[in-house]
Amino acid sequence: MINILVFILINFVCGAVVMIWHELPKSIAAHFLTNAVFRKKQMELPSPMKYIDPIGLLLFGFSPFGVGWQKPYEHNPNKLKDKERSLLHIVLVGQLATLLFIAFLMPIYQYFKLSGVHTYLIYASYKLIIFSAVIFVVNLLPVPPLDMSKVIHAISPNAYFRLMQNERYIHTAFILLVAFGMIESFVGQIVLPIINLFY
């Protein structure tokens, strides 16, 4: 029983870490991509808690595989130097940071497995990789306000306007897919084979 509770706690901690890791670089990038007229002299980063989505964190904590999502960094696109390109750059920074985090964690996970460290450390490093990969894949879905919707905004404002007109239906479909485990299955089919290629 205690082991189960510890594993659940690790899930929550790892879920929060990957959410913050994905969003924090976007906040930093947005500061430097903001027009000098609006940019503050000293960078003020939001509290890390603002990046944590409660429902996404619960799903990371309790779902068997762990499908969740972060609370996207909110900024005023009208204050950016070049709205379209800057939006795209901000999104790419978040996704790139997540990929780099996965690349950093993979040899650590392998080392932990081979060196026989405590099970909790092996489990935590594995979950950080899985959850990071989940964040990356989920943000490729065109669900506002996740990253892909920002990419659509940057590339085609008209398509983004149509997307926002149907936001309620998109959210409903997304929640149903999560509830029936289809998102979890979809992400698992993408993520696990890639990880198994290395290990």
C-alpha positions as CSV (number, residue, x, y, z in Angstrom):
1,M,0.0,0.0,0.0
2,I,2.8,2.4,0.9
3,N,4.6,1.6,-2.4
4,I,1.5,2.4,-4.4
5,L,1.1,5.8,-2.6
6,V,4.8,6.6,-3.2
7,F,4.5,5.8,-6.9
8,I,1.4,8.0,-7.1
9,L,3.3,10.8,-5.4
10,I,6.1,10.4,-7.8
11,N,3.6,10.6,-10.7
12,F,2.3,13.9,-9.4
13,V,5.8,15.4,-8.9
14,C,7.0,14.2,-12.3
15,G,3.8,15.6,-13.9
16,A,4.4,19.0,-12.3
17,V,8.1,19.0,-13.3
18,V,7.4,18.3,-17.0
19,M,4.7,20.9,-17.2
20,I,7.0,23.6,-15.7
21,W,9.9,22.5,-17.9
22,H,7.7,22.8,-21.1
23,E,6.3,26.2,-20.3
24,L,9.1,28.1,-18.5
25,P,11.3,28.4,-21.6
26,K,8.3,29.8,-23.4
27,S,8.0,32.6,-20.8
28,I,11.7,33.4,-21.2
29,A,11.4,33.4,-25.0
30,A,8.3,35.6,-24.9
31,H,10.2,38.2,-22.8
32,F,12.9,38.6,-25.4
33,L,10.4,38.5,-28.3
34,T,8.3,41.2,-26.8
35,N,8.5,44.6,-28.5
36,A,11.0,46.9,-26.6
37,V,8.2,49.4,-26.0
38,F,6.3,46.9,-23.9
39,R,9.1,44.8,-22.5
40,K,10.0,45.3,-18.8
41,K,13.7,46.0,-18.1
42,Q,13.8,43.1,-15.6
43,M,12.4,39.8,-16.6
44,E,9.6,38.8,-14.3
45,L,8.7,35.1,-14.6
46,P,5.3,33.9,-13.4
47,S,5.0,31.5,-10.5
48,P,5.7,27.9,-11.7
49,M,2.3,26.9,-10.3
50,K,0.7,28.9,-13.1
51,Y,1.9,26.3,-15.6
52,I,0.2,23.4,-13.8
53,D,-3.2,22.4,-15.1
54,P,-5.1,20.6,-12.2
55,I,-6.9,18.2,-14.5
56,G,-3.8,17.4,-16.4
57,L,-1.9,16.8,-13.2
58,L,-4.6,14.4,-11.9
59,L,-4.5,12.4,-15.1
60,F,-0.7,12.2,-14.8
61,G,-1.1,11.1,-11.2
62,F,-3.7,8.4,-11.6
63,S,-4.0,7.2,-15.2
64,P,-2.2,3.9,-16.0
65,F,0.1,5.3,-18.7
66,G,-0.2,9.0,-17.8
67,V,-1.8,11.3,-20.2
68,G,-2.0,14.9,-19.1
69,W,-1.2,18.5,-20.3
70,Q,0.1,21.7,-19.0
71,K,-1.5,25.1,-18.5
72,P,-0.1,27.0,-21.6
73,Y,1.8,30.2,-21.0
74,E,-0.5,33.2,-21.7
75,H,0.8,36.3,-23.3
76,N,-0.5,39.2,-25.4
77,P,0.5,38.4,-29.0
78,N,-0.1,42.1,-29.9
79,K,2.9,43.1,-27.8
80,L,5.3,40.8,-29.7
81,K,7.9,42.2,-32.2
82,D,6.5,40.1,-35.0
83,K,3.3,38.4,-33.9
84,E,3.2,35.5,-36.4
85,R,6.9,34.5,-36.3
86,S,7.2,35.2,-32.5
87,L,4.2,33.0,-31.7
88,L,5.8,30.2,-33.7
89,H,9.2,30.7,-32.1
90,I,7.6,30.6,-28.6
91,V,5.9,27.3,-29.3
92,L,9.0,25.8,-30.9
93,V,11.0,26.7,-27.8
94,G,8.7,24.8,-25.5
95,Q,8.6,21.7,-27.7
96,L,12.4,21.8,-28.2
97,A,13.0,22.2,-24.5
98,T,10.9,19.1,-23.9
99,L,12.8,17.0,-26.5
100,L,16.1,18.1,-25.0
101,F,14.8,17.1,-21.6
102,I,14.0,13.6,-22.9
103,A,17.4,13.3,-24.5
104,F,19.0,14.4,-21.2
105,L,17.0,11.9,-19.2
106,M,17.4,8.8,-21.3
107,P,21.0,8.0,-20.4
108,I,20.2,8.8,-16.8
109,Y,17.3,6.3,-16.8
110,Q,19.6,3.7,-18.5
111,Y,22.3,4.3,-15.9
112,F,19.9,3.9,-13.0
113,K,18.6,0.6,-14.5
114,L,22.1,-0.8,-14.9
115,S,23.5,0.4,-11.6
116,G,20.7,-1.0,-9.5
117,V,19.7,2.1,-7.7
118,H,16.5,2.3,-5.7
119,T,13.3,1.4,-7.7
120,Y,11.8,4.8,-6.9
121,L,14.6,6.6,-8.8
122,I,14.3,4.3,-11.8
123,Y,10.6,4.8,-11.8
124,A,10.9,8.6,-11.5
125,S,13.3,8.9,-14.4
126,Y,11.1,6.6,-16.5
127,K,8.0,8.7,-15.7
128,L,9.8,11.9,-16.5
129,I,10.6,10.6,-19.9
130,I,7.1,9.2,-20.6
131,F,5.3,12.4,-19.3
132,S,7.6,14.6,-21.3
133,A,6.9,12.6,-24.5
134,V,3.2,12.8,-23.7
135,I,3.4,16.6,-23.3
136,F,5.2,16.8,-26.6
137,V,2.6,14.6,-28.5
138,V,-0.5,16.1,-26.9
139,N,0.7,19.6,-27.8
140,L,0.7,18.5,-31.5
141,L,-3.1,18.2,-31.3
142,P,-5.1,21.2,-32.5
143,V,-6.8,21.8,-29.2
144,P,-6.9,25.4,-27.9
145,P,-5.0,26.7,-26.0
146,L,-2.4,24.0,-26.5
147,D,0.7,24.6,-28.6
148,M,-0.6,23.5,-32.0
149,S,-3.4,26.0,-31.9
150,K,-0.8,28.7,-31.4
151,V,1.1,27.4,-34.5
152,I,-2.2,27.6,-36.5
153,H,-2.6,31.2,-35.2
154,A,0.9,32.0,-36.4
155,I,0.5,30.4,-39.8
156,S,-3.1,31.1,-40.7
157,P,-5.1,33.6,-38.5
158,N,-8.3,32.7,-40.5
159,A,-7.9,29.0,-39.7
160,Y,-7.3,29.9,-36.1
161,F,-10.5,32.0,-36.1
162,R,-12.4,29.0,-37.4
163,L,-10.8,26.8,-34.8
164,M,-11.8,29.1,-32.0
165,Q,-15.4,29.2,-33.3
166,N,-15.5,25.5,-32.8
167,E,-13.6,25.5,-29.5
168,R,-16.4,24.2,-27.4
169,Y,-16.9,21.2,-29.7
170,I,-13.2,20.5,-29.9
171,H,-12.9,20.5,-26.1
172,T,-15.9,18.2,-25.8
173,A,-14.4,15.8,-28.3
174,F,-11.0,15.9,-26.6
175,I,-12.5,15.3,-23.1
176,L,-14.5,12.3,-24.5
177,L,-11.3,10.9,-26.2
178,V,-9.5,11.2,-22.9
179,A,-12.3,9.7,-20.9
180,F,-12.5,6.6,-23.1
181,G,-8.7,6.2,-23.1
182,M,-8.3,6.8,-26.8
183,I,-5.8,9.7,-26.3
184,E,-3.8,7.5,-23.9
185,S,-3.8,4.6,-26.4
186,F,-2.8,7.0,-29.3
187,V,0.0,8.5,-27.3
188,G,1.2,5.2,-26.0
189,Q,1.4,3.7,-29.6
190,I,3.7,6.6,-30.6
191,V,5.8,7.0,-27.5
192,L,6.5,3.5,-26.2
193,P,7.9,2.1,-29.5
194,I,10.3,5.1,-29.8
195,I,11.6,4.5,-26.2
196,N,11.9,0.8,-26.8
197,L,14.1,1.5,-29.8
198,F,16.7,2.8,-27.3
199,Y,16.1,0.4,-24.5
